[in-house]
């Protein structure tokens, strides 16, 4: 298990508090399976790339999903998403936001570039029919690029995380989102969530056709592009594509939302 002694003690202490019913804590189990982990929370097993991520589930998987639905604006802007809807999850990671959308019955397209993360994503949706899982790096054009894989802290990116020694450089074949989704002949995307770790402008520039059929888009535009935010570049692209844009800080997560201007002024 990739936990330091102090981290093991913290996990043990957490489980003791959970057993005693203190502060809403939920018991967590961890089992290493090959190069990933199975984490058990509230009777449900999920695959995670690193044992250190147990802290995300201190109050249970359901609470974790609830927080992500809030952070990515799904509670605020995704009220109409149901079994007739299509959701695209860019930077799906292990699939938590995709789980939220799938629980609504939506058809979900989950996209992630990191091969280790994608292994967890695939295992987490083994018995779920709705998601279409795509292991692909997104960019504004087809290109062979260096990708920094850092699945432990969900910081995999085209931009070197810098402070993390665990990041591994791999070469990936990146594609535009329009190209990736073209085979599915989508006519409407009801909610598009994008967390591309600093590459959000490039993803949007490769998604002209996709944006044209998207009703609502939620983008994490935090300072992940070598310490810089991407909200201004994303705003310009979204306005040009016909969206009304607003920026919000939701519990420390810097978000940019785009909704269809014509729908807001019908």
C-alpha positions as a printed Julia matrix, in Angstrom:
266×3 Matrix{Float64}:
   0.0    0.0     0.0
   1.44   3.39   -1.03
   0.71   5.03    2.33
   3.37   6.38    4.63
   3.26   5.32    8.26
   1.6    8.59    9.3
  -1.02   8.15    6.58
  -1.75   4.59    7.71
  -2.26   5.89   11.23
  -4.62   8.57    9.91
  -6.66   5.98    8.04
  -6.82   3.74   11.1
  -7.91   6.68   13.25
 -10.53   7.64   10.68
 -12.02   4.15   10.72
 -12.1    4.15   14.52
 -14.04   7.43   14.47
 -16.34   6.03   11.78
 -17.05   2.96   13.9
 -17.94   5.24   16.8
 -20.21   7.35   14.6
 -18.17  10.51   15.08
 -18.71  13.54   12.81
 -20.44  11.6    10.05
 -17.33   9.64    9.11
 -17.78   6.54    6.95
 -15.62   3.43    7.18
 -13.13   2.92    4.35
 -11.53  -0.31    3.18
  -8.56  -0.49    0.82
  -7.25  -3.47   -1.13
  -4.43  -3.35   -3.65
  -5.2   -5.12   -6.93
  -2.22  -5.03   -9.27
  -1.23  -1.4    -9.74
  -4.54   0.1    -8.57
  -6.73  -0.09   -5.46
 -10.25  -1.16   -4.64
 -11.81   1.23   -2.15
 -14.9    0.18   -0.24
 -17.29   2.88    0.94
 -20.83   2.41    2.23
 -21.01  -1.1     0.81
 -19.82  -0.06   -2.66
 -16.45  -0.85   -4.24
 -14.75   1.59   -6.59
 -11.33   1.49   -8.25
  -8.87   4.29   -7.48
  -5.3    4.78   -8.75
  -3.76   5.46   -5.35
  -4.38   4.69   -1.69
  -3.85   8.34   -0.74
  -7.18   9.2    -2.34
  -9.05   7.56    0.52
  -9.39  11.01    2.11
 -11.81  12.03   -0.62
 -14.28   9.49    0.77
 -14.1   10.27    4.49
 -17.82  11.01    4.52
 -18.77   8.31    2.04
 -19.07   7.86   -1.71
 -22.56   9.36   -1.84
 -21.32  12.57   -0.21
 -18.36  12.71   -2.59
 -20.68  12.48   -5.6
 -22.98  15.09   -4.1
 -20.08  17.51   -3.73
 -18.93  16.97   -7.33
 -22.45  17.56   -8.64
 -22.38  20.88   -6.77
 -18.83  21.79   -7.84
 -19.46  21.18  -11.54
 -22.73  23.09  -11.46
 -24.89  20.06  -12.14
 -27.29  20.99   -9.36
 -27.51  24.55  -10.7
 -27.57  23.98  -14.47
 -28.31  20.29  -15.0
 -31.85  20.15  -13.67
 -33.29  18.97  -16.99
 -30.85  16.08  -17.46
 -32.74  12.76  -17.45
 -32.93   9.43  -19.28
 -33.44  11.26  -22.58
 -30.27  13.35  -22.18
 -26.68  13.07  -23.38
 -23.78  14.08  -21.12
 -20.11  14.34  -22.13
 -17.53  14.11  -19.34
 -14.1   15.37  -20.44
 -11.38  14.58  -17.94
 -13.63  11.94  -16.44
 -10.88  10.62  -14.16
 -12.25   7.52  -12.37
 -15.79   8.43  -13.42
 -17.38  10.12  -10.42
 -19.16  12.89  -12.35
 -20.14  10.3   -14.93
 -21.71   8.31  -12.08
 -23.8   11.35  -11.15
 -25.07  11.71  -14.73
 -25.62   7.96  -15.14
 -27.72   7.93  -11.96
 -30.09  10.29  -13.78
 -30.31   7.76  -16.6
 -28.43   9.95  -19.09
 -26.35   8.56  -21.93
 -22.8    9.39  -20.86
 -19.57   9.72  -22.86
 -16.62   9.56  -20.44
 -13.24  10.64  -21.83
  -9.86  10.49  -20.11
  -6.3   10.45  -21.42
  -4.37   8.84  -18.57
  -3.99   5.05  -19.06
  -3.87   4.24  -15.33
  -6.88   6.41  -14.59
  -8.73   4.88  -17.53
  -8.2    1.41  -16.09
 -10.0    2.54  -12.92
 -12.71   4.24  -14.99
 -13.32   1.05  -16.95
 -13.58  -1.07  -13.82
 -15.97   1.36  -12.18
 -18.4    1.01  -15.09
 -18.09  -2.71  -15.75
 -21.74  -3.33  -14.95
 -23.2   -0.03  -16.18
 -24.55   0.17  -19.73
 -25.04   3.92  -20.16
 -21.45   5.24  -20.32
 -19.32   5.07  -23.45
 -15.72   5.09  -22.23
 -13.03   6.67  -24.41
  -9.3    6.61  -23.61
  -8.06   9.57  -25.62
  -6.15  12.82  -25.15
  -7.95  15.89  -26.5
  -6.33  18.83  -28.29
  -7.24  21.36  -30.98
  -5.7   19.18  -33.72
  -4.32  15.7   -34.23
  -0.85  15.68  -32.76
   1.67  13.49  -30.98
   2.27  15.19  -27.64
   4.06  14.66  -24.34
   1.63  13.95  -21.53
   2.5   14.06  -17.83
   0.78  11.2   -16.06
   0.16  11.86  -12.37
  -2.86   9.76  -11.37
  -2.16   9.79   -7.63
  -3.53  13.32   -7.17
  -5.6   13.56  -10.37
  -3.14  16.05  -11.9
  -2.34  14.33  -15.22
  -1.85  17.04  -17.84
  -0.11  18.27  -20.97
   1.45  20.84  -18.67
   4.1   19.6   -16.26
   2.69  19.53  -12.7
   6.24  20.43  -11.66
   6.0   19.88   -7.92
   5.12  16.2    -8.17
   8.02  13.79   -8.57
   5.56  10.99   -9.36
   4.63  12.43  -12.78
   5.69  10.18  -15.66
   6.2   11.5   -19.17
   4.42   9.5   -21.85
   3.74  10.22  -25.52
   0.09  10.23  -26.6
  -1.76  10.72  -29.86
  -4.14  13.62  -29.19
  -7.27  14.3   -31.24
  -9.91  17.04  -31.48
 -13.14  16.35  -29.61
 -15.1   16.78  -32.83
 -13.15  13.9   -34.36
 -13.58  11.68  -31.31
 -17.36  12.14  -31.14
 -18.05  12.16  -34.88
 -18.67   8.4   -35.08
 -21.58   8.62  -32.63
 -23.68  11.0   -34.74
 -24.86  13.04  -31.78
 -27.48  15.7   -32.44
 -27.61  17.23  -28.96
 -25.42  17.32  -25.85
 -27.38  18.44  -22.82
 -24.43  18.87  -20.46
 -20.72  18.95  -21.2
 -18.29  18.95  -18.27
 -14.64  19.73  -19.01
 -11.72  19.41  -16.6
  -8.65  19.25  -18.82
  -6.02  20.35  -16.29
  -5.08  23.54  -18.14
  -5.78  22.41  -21.72
  -9.36  23.7   -21.75
  -8.82  26.3   -24.53
  -7.28  23.68  -26.84
 -10.11  21.25  -26.12
 -12.71  23.92  -26.98
 -10.88  24.96  -30.16
 -11.09  21.36  -31.32
 -14.8   21.18  -30.51
 -16.52  23.66  -32.86
 -19.12  21.14  -34.04
 -19.57  19.75  -30.55
 -20.2   23.18  -29.03
 -22.8   23.91  -31.71
 -25.01  21.1   -30.37
 -24.26  21.64  -26.66
 -26.87  23.25  -24.41
 -24.8   23.72  -21.24
 -21.07  23.5   -20.59
 -19.22  23.5   -17.26
 -15.46  24.06  -17.34
 -12.92  23.87  -14.53
 -10.76  26.91  -15.32
  -8.55  26.85  -12.23
  -4.82  27.74  -12.23
  -3.61  24.47  -13.73
  -1.88  25.82  -16.82
   1.55  26.37  -15.27
  -0.12  28.34  -12.48
  -2.4   30.36  -14.76
  -6.18  30.2   -15.13
  -7.86  29.57  -18.5
 -11.17  31.37  -17.94
 -10.53  34.34  -20.24
  -9.57  32.21  -23.24
 -12.51  29.88  -22.61
 -14.91  32.8   -22.29
 -13.89  34.19  -25.69
 -14.42  30.82  -27.37
 -17.78  30.23  -25.7
 -19.15  33.68  -26.53
 -18.13  33.22  -30.16
 -19.99  29.9   -30.11
 -23.19  31.57  -28.89
 -23.08  30.92  -25.16
 -23.91  33.22  -22.29
 -20.9   32.93  -19.95
 -20.5   33.32  -16.21
 -17.66  32.56  -13.82
 -18.13  31.19  -10.33
 -15.98  30.04   -7.45
 -17.67  27.0    -5.94
 -16.08  25.87   -2.68
 -12.63  26.81   -4.01
 -13.13  25.39   -7.51
 -12.9   28.08  -10.22
 -15.6   27.31  -12.78
 -16.74  28.81  -16.07
 -20.27  28.03  -17.26
 -21.76  28.48  -20.68
 -25.49  28.36  -21.38
 -27.22  29.01  -24.67
 -27.9   32.72  -25.02
 -30.98  32.19  -27.21
 -32.51  29.83  -24.64
 -32.0   32.36  -21.87
 -33.75  35.04  -23.93
 -36.53  33.05  -25.54
